[in-house]
Amino acid sequence: MQEIARDIAFLDMMMSNAYLVGNKDSWVLVDSGTPGNAEKIKQAAEARFGAGTKPRAIILTHGHGDHSGSAGSLAQEWGVRVYVHPLEWPYLDGRSAYPPMDPTAPGFFSFLGRFFPARSINLQPFLAELGNNLPQLGMQDWQVVNTPGHTPGHVAFFRASDGVLLSGDAVITMNIDSMICTFAKRKQLSRPPAPATTDWPAARRSVQAMAALRPRLIASGHGLPMSDVADRLQELADHFPIPEKGRYVREPVRADENGITYLPPAPPDALPKIAGGVAAGVLAAGVGALILRKRRG
């Protein structure tokens, strides 16, 4: 746990980040990481705010499992609600699944997505609409910034008094297209994760909207917090790198308050066949070697 600005503590949970926003008298949890992080978050909160502490609410930038995974168990234990944008509700109450990850998009994370399929997290008993509730939740100095593109109801949070932007996955601070940069967590302002971003024109408009805020510090869903970012974010907005290929590049997913209404067809993906052929070849070679040894024996 690291304090990155007034009343903001950053929790690095390997795959994604969470934030404790507020003080011992009133605080909220922004994002909750993957399933299995509840105890780690509770321990961090108690170390910061005292034994038995609980937040006024859990607030999600969006509902992907690496951000919502521990929200249900924490909400049940703390007795609090989970606030999300209405367009995220159908993916968190069982009505719809998120669009599948796109393994044909470029980059390391897209390749990795083949082995870690998207998971749906059901938070139906705990959900509440975010709307304009930040002041009632103790975040009087904050504003909600609608940042769709990565998901339909993605939001970020901005505090104008010191220029802090909690950006979720609308912009991240590491290049997960690169394996080296991912494992080293090198600081770099980057587009949202390619295989799970389903509306690239909207994602670009969201980065442009965030750049117009001229933030001083960005704390994102993936990567380490970065300061002195206003000019770099503007440059990313001016030259936003939409992938050259991918399932959602030519046409976006369409969705409404009930979930997905149109899913672009999946493009051909040769890698599983190649991998299967290699595996079959290795297996055949192993069987052949075993038979040869038995004959010699």
N, C-alpha and C positions, 0 to 999 in steps of 0.2 A: 504494500500500500504506500502511495506517495501523494503528498499534497502538491497539486500543480497550480492552484490559484486559491483565492479566498473562498473558503467553504466548499472546496472541491477536492476529493480524494480519488485517485486513479487506482484501479485494481486490474493488474495484468493477469489474465487467466489462461495464458498460453495461446489458445485459439482466438480469443476475442477479449474485449475489455468491458468493465463495468465501472460505474461512477457513484460515489456517495456524495450527494449534493445537499449542503446545509450544515447545521450545527447540532449540538447535543439536544437542544430544545425542539428542533424541527428539521427533519431531513427526509430526502427521498432517495430511492435507488433507481438509477437510470441504467437500464439493461441488466441482464442477469447471467450472461454467459451460457455455456452448454449445460446439459443435464449433469448433475453431480457436483456442481459448484456451490450449492446452498450453504454447506457448513463453512466453506472458506469465506464466503461473503458475510455470514453471521459473525465469524471470528474477527474479521476485519472491522465490521461495524462496532462490535463491542470494544475492540481495542481503541477505536477512535472516539466513541460516544459513551462508553460505559456498559457494564453488565445489564442484560435485560432490555437493552434499547431496541426499538423497532421504528421503522419509517412511517411517515404518513401515507405513503403509497409507493408502488413500483410503477415506473413509467418506461415504456419501450419505444425506441426509435422505430422499430418494426418487429415483425413476428418471426423472422427466421430462427431456427432452433439454436444457433450459436449466440443469439441475443435473448431469447425467451426461455431457454431450456430449463433454468432453475427457478423461473418465476412462480410456477404453480406451487412447488413445495414451500417456497418462502412465503407466498401469499397465505397459504393455509396455516403455516406456523405463526406468522405475525398477525393474522387476521386483518389483512389489508387488501385493497383492490389493485388490479393491474390496469393501468390506463394506456389506451392505444387509440390511434386514429381510426375512425369508423371503417375505412377501406381495408384495414388489416383484420377486422373482426372475423370475416368468413374463414380465414386461414387459422384462426385460433379458437373457433367454437365448433369445428367439425363439419362445416358446410362445404368447404372447398380445400383442396390441397394447393400449395404453391406450385407454380410452373416448375417442371423438372429442370434440374441443372443442365447446362449445355456443354457437353464435353468437347464439342467441335470449336468452341471459342478458343482464341489463342491463350497461351500462357500456362505456367506451372499449376496454378490453382484449378484451371479447367481440367487438366489431366488428372489431378488428384481427386476431382469431383466424381470420377468414375467409381472410385472405391469408397466414397462417403456420400451416399445418396441423401437427398434432402429429407428431413424428418418433419412431421407435423406435430405440433405441441398443442394439446387441447387445454385451454384456460377458461372454458366457458363459465364455470361458477364464479370466477373472480373478475371478469372483464368489466371495464367502465370506459365510457367515451371520454377521450382527452379534451376535445373542444378547447374552450378558453379557461380551463380549470387550474392553470398553473398558479395563479395567486392564492386560490383556496388550498392548494397543496403546499404552500410555503415558498414557492418560487416566484415571489413578487417582482423580482428584477429581471425575469426571463421572458422571452417570447418564443412561441412555436413558429418554426419556419417549415412550411410544407416543401418537401424535397422528394417528390415521386420520381420513379425511374428504376431504381434498384428494386423496389416493390411499389405497389400502387399507393399505399398509405404511409410511406416512409416520411418521418419528420426529423428535424434537427432542432436544437435549442440554442438560443443566442442570448448572451448577457451584454448589453451595450455598454454598461458602466466600465467594464475592463476588457471588452472585446473577446470574451471566451465563447467558442463555438463547440458544442457537443454535436458532432456531425454524423454519428452512426456510421453507416456504410455509404452515405451519399458522396462523400470523399473520404479517403483513408490515408494514413500517413506511412504506408509501406507499399512497396511494389510487389504484390503477390502474383504478378505474372512471372516473376523471376524466383527460382528456387533458392539461389544464394541470398537474395535480398529478403526473402521470406524467413529463412532460418536465422539470418543475422539481424532481422528487424531494423534494417537501415532506414533512417528517416527520409521519406520522400513523399510529397503530395501526389496522390495517384487517383485515377478514376475508380468508381465502385467495382467490386469484384465481378469480373467479366462473365463467368458461367451462370451467375444468379441475377444478373441485371436484365430486365425483360422489356425495357422501353428506353432505348438509347437517346432519342431526341429529348425525352422528358428528363433523363439523367443529366444531359448537357445543360438544359434550362435550369435545373436545380443547382448545378455548380455555379452557373452565372448568377443566380439569385444569392447564393452564399458569398460569392466574391464581392457583390455590391455592398455587403455589410462591412467589408474591410476588417475582418477579425484579426486580433493580435495573436491568439492562441487557438489551435485546433486540437481537440481531443476526440479521437475517432473510435470506431468499433474495432479496428485492427491497426496495430502499430503504436509507437510511442507518441505522446503529445509533442507538438511542434509549435514553437513561438516564432514571431517575426514572419508571419506567413501571408500577409495581405497581398503583397506583390506577386508572390509565387502562386497563390490561389487565383489571382486575376489572370496570370499567364496560362494556368491550366484551363480556365474558363474560355480564354481567347483561342486556345489551340487544343480543344477537348478531343482526346484520341478515341473516337469510336472504332471498335475493332473492324478489321477488313472482312472478317467472316464470322459466322455464328448463326445459330437458330433464330435469335431475336434481333439480328442486325438489319435485315431487309424489311421486316415488319414486326411491330411490337405485339406483346400479349395485350388483349383487351379484357378489362375487368370492370365490375361494378360492385355495389355494396353486398352482393351475394357471392362474389368470387369471380372466377374466370368465365368469360363469355366467348373468348376465341383464343386458341392456342396455335401458333404457326406450326406447320409440319416439321418434323425432325429431319435434318439433312443427313445424308449418308455418313457413317462413321466407320472408317476402315480399321481403326486401331484394335477393337475387340477381336476381329477376324485375324488380324496379324498376330496379336498376342496369343489367340487360340491355336493358330498354326505353329507358332514357336513352341508353345507348351506341348502340343501333340508330337512335334518332332523330338523334343527332349524326352518325353515319355517313351516314344518308340525306340530311341537310342538306348535308354535305360533298360527296357525290356530285352532288346537285342543283346546287350552286353550280359544281362543275367542269363539268358539262354546259352550264350556262348560259353560262359563260365561253367554252367552245369554240364555241357557236353565235354568240356575239357576235363571236368572232374571225373 
